[in-house]
Amino acid sequence: MGYWPNNVDTASLERLGPWFDLFVGTDGRVSDLFAAYTTHGARKIVLCAGATLSADLTIAASDVFIWSPFSPLSLNLGAKKITVTGSRVHLAGFRLDGAGAGIVIDTSGESWFERVGVQNATSHGIHLLSSLNDVVLDRCRLFQNGGDGLRLTVGNHARMHNSLSYGNTGYGVNDLTNSSILVGNRIAANTAGQINGTPSVNTGNKTT
């Protein structure tokens, strides 16, 4: 017998619970990611077309995933900031776009970001603060932000690969901890320069 019974009813739909809590988007229970996390308590969220973010969001819980199948260009949540203070947070498949946008990561636990974009933010695209142990950025897009594309402060060890940091006012990558791993990225056309600091690994990155 397959996963689904012949009749899809409330009881069978509730079987999705172990996998995720809410669809968020035009046809979901809510379209606002902020409401899904803060009002409905969702921690396993699938973003769909029409999803938005109405206010700055702090993800303090651990083991959170906010995921969509989209590219960083396809699903625009708007000009709000996401701050991650929980551990083992996985964000995927959306962009933040506009003044006030950005992602700040301040946690002692690992986090993963894939297909996440930040563009036209007033300050840095993604800012890693000092308590962070490790973060992975895969296929991310940091574009035309008012600060650095990616900024790492002392005490964190980011790995960024297959990503774009382009046209930012600051550095493409500002590695103040001298311990990042940068592989196969395009880091170019940033006003202050491309890579500041001495990454632990700096290979295959195109800087023009």
Backbone as CSV, one residue per row, in Angstrom:
resi,resn,N_x,N_y,N_z,CA_x,CA_y,CA_z,C_x,C_y,C_z
1,MET,0.852,-1.193,0.000,0.000,0.000,0.000,0.884,1.237,0.000
2,GLY,0.519,2.232,-0.774,1.288,3.448,-0.843,1.136,4.296,0.401
3,TYR,1.878,5.398,0.416,1.826,6.300,1.561,0.431,6.867,1.753
4,TRP,-0.224,7.273,0.632,-1.533,7.893,0.731,-2.635,6.860,0.580
5,PRO,-3.704,6.975,1.384,-4.884,6.135,1.166,-5.645,6.615,-0.063
6,ASN,-6.701,5.890,-0.433,-7.475,6.288,-1.611,-8.158,7.643,-1.435
7,ASN,-8.589,7.939,-0.230,-9.252,9.209,0.036,-8.335,10.107,0.864
8,VAL,-8.004,11.279,0.338,-7.183,12.230,1.069,-8.111,13.062,1.953
9,ASP,-8.025,12.866,3.246,-8.878,13.578,4.184,-8.004,14.217,5.262
10,THR,-8.648,14.822,6.255,-7.890,15.510,7.303,-6.931,14.569,8.010
11,ALA,-7.397,13.376,8.294,-6.549,12.427,9.012,-5.300,12.059,8.216
12,SER,-5.474,11.854,6.915,-4.311,11.486,6.108,-3.367,12.666,5.912
13,LEU,-3.928,13.882,5.775,-3.075,15.053,5.634,-2.257,15.298,6.895
14,GLU,-2.816,14.939,8.046,-2.075,15.119,9.289,-0.834,14.235,9.346
15,ARG,-0.774,13.229,8.483,0.416,12.392,8.444,1.631,13.145,7.921
16,LEU,1.412,14.321,7.337,2.534,15.153,6.922,3.270,15.728,8.124
17,GLY,2.640,15.740,9.270,3.200,16.361,10.460,4.625,15.986,10.787
18,PRO,5.005,14.709,10.714,6.400,14.380,11.010,7.389,14.992,10.026
19,TRP,6.903,15.401,8.847,7.798,15.916,7.817,7.865,17.429,7.826
20,PHE,6.746,18.108,7.932,6.776,19.560,8.045,5.484,20.046,8.686
21,ASP,5.520,21.308,9.140,4.398,21.881,9.887,3.430,22.664,9.013
22,LEU,3.955,23.492,8.105,3.084,24.367,7.326,3.633,24.598,5.922
23,PHE,2.725,24.632,4.946,3.003,25.311,3.687,2.789,26.804,3.933
24,VAL,3.699,27.648,3.457,3.549,29.095,3.582,3.595,29.696,2.184
25,GLY,2.511,30.363,1.799,2.417,30.945,0.471,0.978,31.244,0.140
26,THR,0.724,31.601,-1.093,-0.611,32.019,-1.515,-1.677,30.985,-1.182
27,ASP,-1.399,29.736,-1.391,-2.396,28.689,-1.156,-2.172,27.927,0.138
28,GLY,-1.282,28.415,0.991,-1.042,27.770,2.269,-2.003,28.275,3.330
29,ARG,-1.833,27.738,4.544,-2.668,28.221,5.648,-2.393,29.700,5.920
30,VAL,-1.130,30.089,5.798,-0.735,31.489,5.891,0.240,31.783,4.762
31,SER,0.357,33.053,4.405,1.331,33.437,3.381,2.538,34.150,3.976
32,ASP,2.477,34.470,5.261,3.511,35.251,5.924,4.414,34.349,6.760
33,LEU,5.700,34.312,6.415,6.649,33.490,7.167,6.749,33.928,8.622
34,PHE,6.679,35.230,8.880,6.727,35.722,10.259,5.583,35.146,11.089
35,ALA,4.382,35.159,10.538,3.226,34.606,11.255,3.362,33.104,11.433
36,ALA,3.875,32.430,10.418,4.029,30.975,10.522,4.944,30.604,11.684
37,TYR,6.043,31.326,11.828,7.011,31.010,12.881,6.553,31.498,14.248
38,THR,6.091,32.755,14.331,5.803,33.349,15.636,4.400,33.047,16.147
39,THR,3.398,33.097,15.280,2.009,32.889,15.713,1.633,31.420,15.733
40,HIS,2.001,30.705,14.696,1.601,29.299,14.576,2.645,28.332,15.123
41,GLY,3.812,28.832,15.471,4.833,27.977,16.066,5.453,26.976,15.115
42,ALA,5.340,27.216,13.809,5.898,26.275,12.835,7.421,26.327,12.874
43,ARG,8.032,25.166,12.800,9.490,25.055,12.791,9.992,24.312,11.562
44,LYS,9.124,23.584,10.906,9.450,22.880,9.661,8.522,23.448,8.591
45,ILE,9.068,24.363,7.776,8.247,25.205,6.911,8.664,25.014,5.465
46,VAL,7.680,24.828,4.594,7.916,24.774,3.156,7.345,26.050,2.540
47,LEU,8.202,26.828,1.895,7.777,28.068,1.248,7.274,27.782,-0.158
48,CYS,6.142,28.396,-0.497,5.538,28.239,-1.815,5.428,29.608,-2.478
49,ALA,4.998,29.628,-3.711,4.809,30.888,-4.424,3.892,31.811,-3.619
50,GLY,4.257,33.077,-3.543,3.468,34.048,-2.811,3.867,34.226,-1.365
51,ALA,4.841,33.486,-0.886,5.296,33.653,0.492,5.927,35.027,0.677
52,THR,5.719,35.626,1.851,6.281,36.929,2.183,6.821,36.887,3.614
53,LEU,7.532,37.944,3.980,8.008,38.115,5.353,7.635,39.529,5.771
54,SER,6.705,39.655,6.727,6.118,40.960,7.048,6.917,41.754,8.066
55,ALA,7.815,41.095,8.809,8.584,41.781,9.849,9.912,41.052,10.040
56,ASP,10.875,41.732,10.645,12.148,41.083,10.938,11.903,39.828,11.774
57,LEU,12.592,38.764,11.431,12.357,37.464,12.063,13.610,37.006,12.783
58,THR,13.472,36.627,14.046,14.551,36.001,14.800,14.230,34.530,14.983
59,ILE,15.121,33.682,14.496,14.950,32.230,14.633,15.787,31.794,15.830
60,ALA,15.128,31.693,16.983,15.818,31.333,18.216,15.742,29.842,18.500
61,ALA,14.785,29.154,17.894,14.653,27.715,18.103,15.746,26.974,17.343
62,SER,16.007,25.757,17.750,16.960,24.904,17.054,16.227,23.876,16.214
63,ASP,16.948,23.273,15.275,16.373,22.266,14.378,15.199,22.829,13.587
64,VAL,15.425,23.989,13.000,14.427,24.661,12.162,14.847,24.521,10.706
65,PHE,13.891,24.204,9.833,14.177,24.361,8.415,13.082,25.185,7.754
66,ILE,13.524,26.090,6.889,12.643,26.915,6.078,13.128,26.729,4.657
67,TRP,12.357,26.011,3.855,12.865,25.453,2.602,11.895,25.698,1.461
68,SER,12.438,25.972,0.283,11.652,25.960,-0.939,12.513,25.389,-2.057
69,PRO,11.893,24.980,-3.166,12.669,24.463,-4.292,13.185,25.563,-5.219
70,PHE,12.913,26.844,-4.908,13.209,27.939,-5.824,14.686,28.337,-5.791
71,SER,15.078,29.116,-6.800,16.407,29.710,-6.840,16.407,30.996,-6.010
72,PRO,17.591,31.588,-5.765,17.619,32.852,-5.019,16.935,34.004,-5.737
73,LEU,16.676,33.870,-7.028,16.030,34.938,-7.773,14.519,34.780,-7.871
74,SER,13.997,33.611,-7.578,12.607,33.303,-7.925,11.588,33.646,-6.855
75,LEU,11.971,33.589,-5.585,11.012,33.800,-4.496,11.528,34.933,-3.611
76,ASN,10.917,36.112,-3.749,11.335,37.308,-3.020,10.452,37.483,-1.794
77,LEU,11.042,37.353,-0.601,10.276,37.521,0.640,10.158,38.977,1.064
78,GLY,10.929,39.888,0.432,10.820,41.298,0.762,12.023,41.819,1.523
79,ALA,11.883,43.035,2.045,13.015,43.777,2.617,13.030,43.684,4.136
80,LYS,13.143,42.487,4.659,13.225,42.276,6.102,14.493,41.493,6.434
81,LYS,14.852,41.508,7.713,16.071,40.856,8.188,15.724,39.553,8.896
82,ILE,16.588,38.563,8.721,16.479,37.318,9.476,17.705,37.195,10.367
83,THR,17.474,36.988,11.650,18.550,36.761,12.614,18.439,35.332,13.127
84,VAL,19.530,34.590,13.067,19.542,33.195,13.501,20.344,33.091,14.786
85,THR,19.682,32.689,15.878,20.376,32.451,17.146,20.232,30.999,17.601
86,GLY,19.394,30.221,16.923,19.256,28.805,17.233,20.309,27.976,16.522
87,SER,20.381,26.711,16.890,21.359,25.795,16.293,20.703,24.916,15.239
88,ARG,21.502,24.478,14.293,21.062,23.529,13.260,19.865,24.083,12.487
89,VAL,20.046,25.301,11.994,19.014,25.977,11.202,19.376,25.840,9.730
90,HIS,18.389,25.473,8.926,18.592,25.262,7.494,17.642,26.185,6.742
91,LEU,18.205,27.122,5.970,17.414,28.031,5.144,17.733,27.761,3.685
92,ALA,16.699,27.719,2.838,16.939,27.379,1.437,15.849,27.935,0.533
93,GLY,16.273,28.509,-0.621,15.364,28.755,-1.722,14.561,30.033,-1.675
94,PHE,15.183,31.168,-1.277,14.465,32.444,-1.287,15.482,33.575,-1.284
95,ARG,14.989,34.816,-1.462,15.853,35.977,-1.305,15.169,37.037,-0.454
96,LEU,15.996,37.855,0.172,15.583,39.062,0.867,16.088,40.232,0.038
97,ASP,15.242,41.220,-0.210,15.576,42.228,-1.210,15.095,43.601,-0.770
98,GLY,16.043,44.521,-0.513,15.676,45.891,-0.230,16.309,46.412,1.048
99,ALA,16.175,47.736,1.276,16.719,48.363,2.474,16.145,47.702,3.726
100,GLY,17.020,47.326,4.638,16.593,46.626,5.839,16.761,45.127,5.744
101,ALA,16.959,44.607,4.524,17.150,43.168,4.355,18.526,42.765,4.874
102,GLY,18.701,41.473,5.094,19.985,40.944,5.516,19.793,39.724,6.393
103,ILE,20.865,38.974,6.586,20.854,37.813,7.472,21.999,37.965,8.458
104,VAL,21.684,37.865,9.741,22.676,37.909,10.812,22.662,36.556,11.512
105,ILE,23.837,35.965,11.657,23.932,34.638,12.264,24.744,34.768,13.542
106,ASP,24.126,34.447,14.680,24.774,34.597,15.981,24.406,33.392,16.840
107,THR,25.113,32.304,16.640,24.782,31.055,17.320,26.029,30.213,17.475
108,SER,26.049,29.369,18.480,27.196,28.480,18.677,27.027,27.163,17.926
109,GLY,25.897,26.988,17.272,25.633,25.745,16.555,25.795,25.895,15.058
110,GLU,25.902,24.782,14.366,26.044,24.815,12.919,24.741,25.229,12.248
111,SER,24.878,25.861,11.065,23.724,26.230,10.251,24.079,26.041,8.785
112,TRP,23.042,25.884,7.958,23.235,25.623,6.537,22.322,26.540,5.733
113,PHE,22.887,27.141,4.680,22.135,28.047,3.821,22.423,27.666,2.375
114,GLU,21.378,27.407,1.618,21.557,27.067,0.206,20.513,27.803,-0.626
115,ARG,20.960,28.300,-1.777,20.076,29.030,-2.680,19.381,30.194,-1.951
116,VAL,20.138,30.881,-1.096,19.622,32.042,-0.376,20.264,33.296,-0.962
117,GLY,19.452,34.298,-1.242,19.941,35.543,-1.783,19.641,36.717,-0.872
118,VAL,20.584,37.665,-0.810,20.338,38.957,-0.157,20.839,40.028,-1.105
119,GLN,19.979,40.961,-1.461,20.403,42.023,-2.361,19.760,43.346,-1.988
120,ASN,20.474,44.427,-2.321,20.009,45.796,-2.083,19.796,46.107,-0.607
121,ALA,20.450,45.339,0.275,20.347,45.623,1.707,21.131,46.884,2.048
122,THR,20.725,47.568,3.111,21.420,48.770,3.544,22.819,48.441,4.043
123,SER,22.966,47.315,4.744,24.250,46.937,5.311,24.744,45.638,4.663
124,HIS,25.362,44.746,5.437,25.943,43.522,4.897,24.851,42.553,4.424
125,GLY,25.211,41.745,3.426,24.272,40.723,2.981,24.091,39.652,4.041
126,ILE,25.168,38.929,4.363,25.164,37.940,5.443,26.296,38.296,6.389
127,HIS,25.967,38.414,7.681,26.928,38.831,8.703,27.014,37.740,9.759
128,LEU,28.191,37.148,9.901,28.429,36.096,10.880,29.103,36.706,12.096
129,LEU,28.472,36.558,13.260,29.007,37.151,14.476,29.915,36.165,15.214
130,SER,30.461,36.604,16.344,31.638,35.935,16.906,31.365,34.586,17.554
131,SER,30.134,34.295,17.969,29.908,33.042,18.692,29.718,31.847,17.767
132,LEU,29.709,32.106,16.474,29.379,31.045,15.521,30.496,30.020,15.406
133,ASN,30.142,28.738,15.412,31.123,27.682,15.182,31.332,27.422,13.703
134,ASP,30.246,27.211,12.970,30.379,26.804,11.582,29.097,27.137,10.830
135,VAL,29.256,27.508,9.570,28.104,27.723,8.698,28.530,27.360,7.287
136,VAL,27.591,26.812,6.538,27.842,26.444,5.150,26.931,27.285,4.264
137,LEU,27.517,27.930,3.258,26.767,28.712,2.273,26.977,28.062,0.915
138,ASP,25.901,27.609,0.298,25.983,26.889,-0.973,25.032,27.536,-1.975
139,ARG,25.564,27.949,-3.126,24.769,28.538,-4.207,23.981,29.754,-3.731
140,CYS,24.620,30.562,-2.887,23.982,31.778,-2.394,24.324,32.957,-3.295
141,ARG,23.564,34.036,-3.168,23.710,35.193,-4.056,23.642,36.470,-3.223
142,LEU,24.773,37.161,-3.110,24.881,38.378,-2.317,25.200,39.509,-3.284
143,PHE,24.235,40.393,-3.503,24.276,41.259,-4.674,23.904,42.694,-4.314
144,GLN,24.815,43.618,-4.594,24.562,45.049,-4.489,24.068,45.470,-3.104
145,ASN,24.698,44.939,-2.072,24.361,45.348,-0.716,25.218,46.530,-0.279
146,GLY,24.740,47.283,0.725,25.411,48.497,1.145,26.660,48.281,1.971
147,GLY,26.879,47.063,2.466,28.101,46.717,3.190,28.837,45.612,2.459
148,ASP,29.417,44.691,3.225,30.071,43.531,2.626,29.022,42.532,2.135
149,GLY,29.388,41.757,1.113,28.501,40.670,0.731,28.411,39.649,1.851
150,LEU,29.571,39.134,2.272,29.678,38.212,3.410,30.703,38.784,4.365
151,ARG,30.320,38.948,5.623,31.234,39.480,6.646,31.383,38.464,7.764
152,LEU,32.618,38.085,8.057,32.914,37.119,9.113,33.706,37.820,10.199
153,THR,33.228,37.744,11.442,33.984,38.293,12.553,34.694,37.171,13.298
154,VAL,35.524,37.522,14.259,36.404,36.549,14.916,35.586,35.454,15.598
155,GLY,36.019,34.207,15.407,35.411,33.086,16.106,34.492,32.247,15.256
156,ASN,34.421,32.491,13.954,33.578,31.657,13.109,34.364,31.154,11.913
157,HIS,33.876,30.084,11.321,34.616,29.380,10.278,33.637,28.996,9.168
158,ALA,33.364,29.932,8.299,32.367,29.701,7.257,32.976,28.976,6.071
159,ARG,32.133,28.191,5.408,32.485,27.585,4.138,31.497,28.094,3.101
160,MET,32.002,28.753,2.059,31.146,29.244,0.983,31.633,28.664,-0.332
161,HIS,30.708,28.062,-1.071,31.084,27.509,-2.361,29.943,27.684,-3.361
162,ASN,30.335,27.744,-4.636,29.372,27.848,-5.743,28.445,29.058,-5.598
163,SER,28.945,30.127,-5.013,28.104,31.274,-4.706,28.581,32.526,-5.435
164,LEU,27.762,33.576,-5.375,28.047,34.851,-6.020,28.014,35.956,-4.977
165,SER,29.087,36.760,-4.932,29.098,37.979,-4.129,29.571,39.094,-5.041
166,TYR,28.653,39.933,-5.487,28.913,40.814,-6.637,28.287,42.188,-6.410
167,GLY,29.082,43.221,-6.691,28.535,44.574,-6.716,28.187,45.148,-5.362
168,ASN,28.771,44.617,-4.291,28.503,45.142,-2.954,29.385,46.374,-2.690
169,THR,28.913,47.267,-1.820,29.676,48.474,-1.517,30.941,48.161,-0.726
170,GLY,30.877,47.192,0.166,32.055,46.757,0.917,32.829,45.709,0.148
171,TYR,33.406,44.745,0.876,34.114,43.629,0.248,33.124,42.548,-0.187
172,GLY,33.531,41.776,-1.176,32.734,40.610,-1.521,32.695,39.635,-0.363
173,VAL,33.875,39.321,0.192,34.010,38.538,1.424,34.983,39.276,2.327
174,ASN,34.557,39.639,3.517,35.414,40.314,4.489,35.689,39.330,5.624
175,ASP,36.818,38.632,5.512,37.165,37.557,6.450,38.041,38.111,7.562
176,LEU,37.422,38.599,8.631,38.151,39.175,9.752,38.684,38.112,10.705
177,THR,38.356,36.862,10.463,38.847,35.768,11.298,39.951,34.958,10.629
178,ASN,40.191,35.196,9.329,41.239,34.491,8.580,41.082,32.973,8.649
179,SER,39.853,32.498,8.547,39.654,31.043,8.652,38.550,30.522,7.748
180,SER,38.078,31.321,6.802,37.013,30.861,5.911,37.551,29.870,4.889
181,ILE,36.640,29.134,4.295,36.955,28.215,3.198,36.123,28.667,2.010
182,LEU,36.786,29.175,0.973,36.109,29.737,-0.193,36.515,28.925,-1.408
183,VAL,35.532,28.282,-2.041,35.830,27.391,-3.160,34.812,27.621,-4.276
184,GLY,35.299,27.938,-5.456,34.457,27.958,-6.645,33.388,29.016,-6.665
185,ASN,33.684,30.186,-6.089,32.719,31.284,-6.075,33.069,32.327,-7.120
186,ARG,32.101,33.183,-7.456,32.400,34.402,-8.201,32.281,35.569,-7.231
187,ILE,33.403,36.224,-6.986,33.479,37.331,-6.041,34.086,38.491,-6.817
188,ALA,33.254,39.403,-7.299,33.737,40.391,-8.267,32.938,41.687,-8.173
189,ALA,33.566,42.774,-8.678,32.916,44.080,-8.839,32.433,44.671,-7.512
190,ASN,33.076,44.306,-6.404,32.752,44.875,-5.100,33.621,46.110,-4.866
191,THR,33.041,47.186,-4.363,33.718,48.481,-4.342,34.981,48.475,-3.486
192,ALA,34.928,47.930,-2.276,36.090,47.943,-1.381,37.152,46.932,-1.794
193,GLY,36.759,45.921,-2.518,37.673,44.861,-2.924,36.948,43.525,-2.908
194,GLN,37.649,42.481,-3.318,36.972,41.197,-3.477,37.035,40.342,-2.202
195,ILE,38.242,40.016,-1.743,38.400,39.196,-0.544,39.367,39.913,0.389
196,ASN,38.904,40.248,1.583,39.755,40.861,2.597,40.088,39.824,3.658
197,GLY,41.343,39.770,4.058,41.783,38.768,5.011,42.501,37.638,4.302
198,THR,42.809,36.598,5.070,43.541,35.453,4.539,42.741,34.186,4.814
199,PRO,41.866,33.778,3.897,41.080,32.563,4.117,41.977,31.339,4.300
200,SER,41.476,30.350,5.030,42.214,29.086,5.168,42.335,28.383,3.829
201,VAL,41.263,28.443,3.038,41.268,27.878,1.690,40.678,28.912,0.764
202,ASN,41.386,29.199,-0.337,40.917,30.173,-1.327,41.291,29.605,-2.688
203,THR,40.362,28.841,-3.263,40.706,28.141,-4.510,39.557,28.170,-5.497
204,GLY,39.885,28.381,-6.755,38.882,28.332,-7.816,37.894,29.465,-7.806
205,ASN,38.227,30.568,-7.117,37.314,31.704,-7.045,37.639,32.708,-8.159
206,LYS,36.630,33.123,-8.892,36.804,34.096,-9.960,36.548,35.479,-9.393
207,THR,37.545,36.372,-9.502,37.460,37.682,-8.890,37.392,38.810,-9.924
208,THR,37.066,38.471,-11.150,36.861,39.498,-12.179,35.514,39.272,-12.844
